[in-house]
Amino acid sequence: MTTPVTIIGAGLGGLILARVLHIHGIPVTVHEAEASPMARAQGGLLDIHDDSGQPALEAARLTDEFRGLVLEGHQAVRILDCNGTVLVDKADDGTGGRPEVLRGELRRILLDSLPGGTVRWGHKVSGARTLGDGHHEVTFGDGTTLVTSLLVGADGAWSRVRPLLSDATPEYAGRSFVETYLYDADTRHPAAAKAVGAGFFGAFDPAVRGRWIGAHRETEGTLHAYVALSESQDWFAGIDFTDRAAATARIAQEFDGWAPELTALITDSDTAPALRLLHALPVGHRWDRVPGVTLVGDAAHLSAPDGNGANLALQDGAELGEALAAHPDDIEAALSEYERALFPRSAAFSAEAAEDLAFQELVDLFNQGEQTR
């Protein structure tokens, strides 16, 4: 295949697509809005699933590099109720199928696997339009443009490429996270560190849906916590997150009466609480085939976080790359094949992410070995 591929977005989905295309000798360029690979923090831990993310990395011939990133022992799971009673406590025995890695490190090995110049940094897209005959024009923030006959939107929740295919826009998911970090926790925050344990942790009030505290133990004793609240955007807008003390106190108030080692993940944070409003595309989001353009990852199927998003982005990118390599003389056949698998898969996972499981259902899932988030 000699048709150059233009990818918008250097997240996991866009980069693994570029890597698979490179392996097969297909010319590709990735345009990324960020100024450099280190322009911002890349998030916390990801569990890479053996039925999606790991096969994608194998298709990218990066399995050995991925294995070198795995944090041993971090597949451990602890689930507590709001009183601090332990309900699930599973050690990482090395047999789990979802090893944990740092998102930033995973992105790094994907970037390192590409020839220099593949990613064009500081190329923020302001819009895109269809020219006809399978061609599309992309306009960047500096006023420059490019025309391509194969455009892939890997540009996340607020994709500038999606409008070429769909009128759908993300809507508020009805719940949000407030993120906190506790550093050197074993020494400085021992009670919280003991509660969290070695890997993934969740604490719930059995009587209240949608309100919980989750955390991961990251490297160097860092506890990265996610405080989940099912409140409206107006409710969150009523909290001044620029006032660290006031915001912390207001969020902690929602967990009044919880065990102190659990609320310490809020009150003892070494960082200001950071609000992460959650959005989602409609469950079952899909589009009619438009020549020369498609989507991967959150641009295609944004949903509330549940542990599958990064894995689906990796799977999307790898499968699209392999479809293009398998149909070098028929781009539309490749895109159609990719989308036939994409739509039912993403619909199923989006529906699952939208579910508001009861407390006991969550406990049962973890007892069965299902590491959802």
Rosetta blueprint (number, residue, H / E / L):
1 M L
2 T L
3 T L
4 P L
5 V E
6 T E
7 I E
8 I E
9 G L
10 A L
11 G L
12 L H
13 G H
14 G H
15 L H
16 I H
17 L H
18 A H
19 R H
20 V H
21 L H
22 H H
23 I H
24 H L
25 G L
26 I L
27 P L
28 V E
29 T E
30 V E
31 H E
32 E L
33 A L
34 E L
35 A L
36 S L
37 P L
38 M L
39 A L
40 R L
41 A L
42 Q L
43 G L
44 G L
45 L E
46 L E
47 D E
48 I L
49 H L
50 D L
51 D L
52 S L
53 G H
54 Q H
55 P H
56 A H
57 L H
58 E H
59 A H
60 A L
61 R L
62 L L
63 T H
64 D H
65 E H
66 F H
67 R H
68 G L
69 L L
70 V L
71 L L
72 E L
73 G L
74 H L
75 Q L
76 A L
77 V E
78 R E
79 I E
80 L E
81 D E
82 C L
83 N L
84 G L
85 T L
86 V E
87 L E
88 V E
89 D E
90 K E
91 A L
92 D L
93 D L
94 G L
95 T L
96 G L
97 G L
98 R L
99 P L
100 E E
101 V E
102 L E
103 R H
104 G H
105 E H
106 L H
107 R H
108 R H
109 I H
110 L H
111 L H
112 D H
113 S L
114 L L
115 P L
116 G L
117 G L
118 T L
119 V E
120 R E
121 W L
122 G L
123 H L
124 K L
125 V E
126 S E
127 G E
128 A E
129 R E
130 T E
131 L E
132 G E
133 D L
134 G L
135 H E
136 H E
137 E E
138 V E
139 T E
140 F E
141 G L
142 D L
143 G L
144 T L
145 T E
146 L E
147 V E
148 T E
149 S L
150 L L
151 L E
152 V E
153 G E
154 A L
155 D L
156 G L
157 A L
158 W L
159 S L
160 R L
161 V L
162 R H
163 P H
164 L H
165 L L
166 S L
167 D L
168 A L
169 T L
170 P L
171 E E
172 Y E
173 A E
174 G E
175 R E
176 S E
177 F E
178 V E
179 E E
180 T E
181 Y E
182 L E
183 Y L
184 D L
185 A H
186 D H
187 T H
188 R H
189 H L
190 P H
191 A H
192 A H
193 A H
194 K H
195 A H
196 V H
197 G L
198 A L
199 G L
200 F E
201 F E
202 G E
203 A E
204 F E
205 D L
206 P L
207 A L
208 V L
209 R L
210 G L
211 R L
212 W E
213 I E
214 G E
215 A E
216 H E
217 R E
218 E L
219 T H
220 E H
221 G H
222 T L
223 L E
224 H E
225 A E
226 Y E
227 V E
228 A E
229 L E
230 S L
231 E L
232 S L
233 Q H
234 D H
235 W H
236 F H
237 A H
238 G L
239 I L
240 D L
241 F L
242 T L
243 D L
244 R H
245 A H
246 A H
247 A H
248 T H
249 A H
250 R H
251 I H
252 A H
253 Q H
254 E L
255 F L
256 D L
257 G L
258 W L
259 A L
260 P H
261 E H
262 L H
263 T H
264 A H
265 L H
266 I H
267 T H
268 D L
269 S L
270 D L
271 T L
272 A L
273 P L
274 A E
275 L E
276 R E
277 L E
278 L E
279 H E
280 A E
281 L L
282 P L
283 V L
284 G L
285 H L
286 R L
287 W L
288 D L
289 R L
290 V L
291 P L
292 G L
293 V E
294 T E
295 L E
296 V L
297 G L
298 D H
299 A H
300 A H
301 H H
302 L L
303 S L
304 A L
305 P L
306 D L
307 G L
308 N L
309 G H
310 A H
311 N H
312 L H
313 A H
314 L H
315 Q H
316 D H
317 G H
318 A H
319 E H
320 L H
321 G H
322 E H
323 A H
324 L H
325 A H
326 A H
327 H L
328 P L
329 D L
330 D L
331 I H
332 E H
333 A H
334 A H
335 L H
336 S H
337 E H
338 Y H
339 E H
340 R H
341 A H
342 L H
343 F H
344 P H
345 R H
346 S H
347 A H
348 A H
349 F H
350 S H
351 A H
352 E H
353 A H
354 A H
355 E L
356 D L
357 L L
358 A L
359 F H
360 Q H
361 E H
362 L H
363 V H
364 D H
365 L H
366 F H
367 N H
368 Q L
369 G L
370 E L
371 Q L
372 T L
373 R L
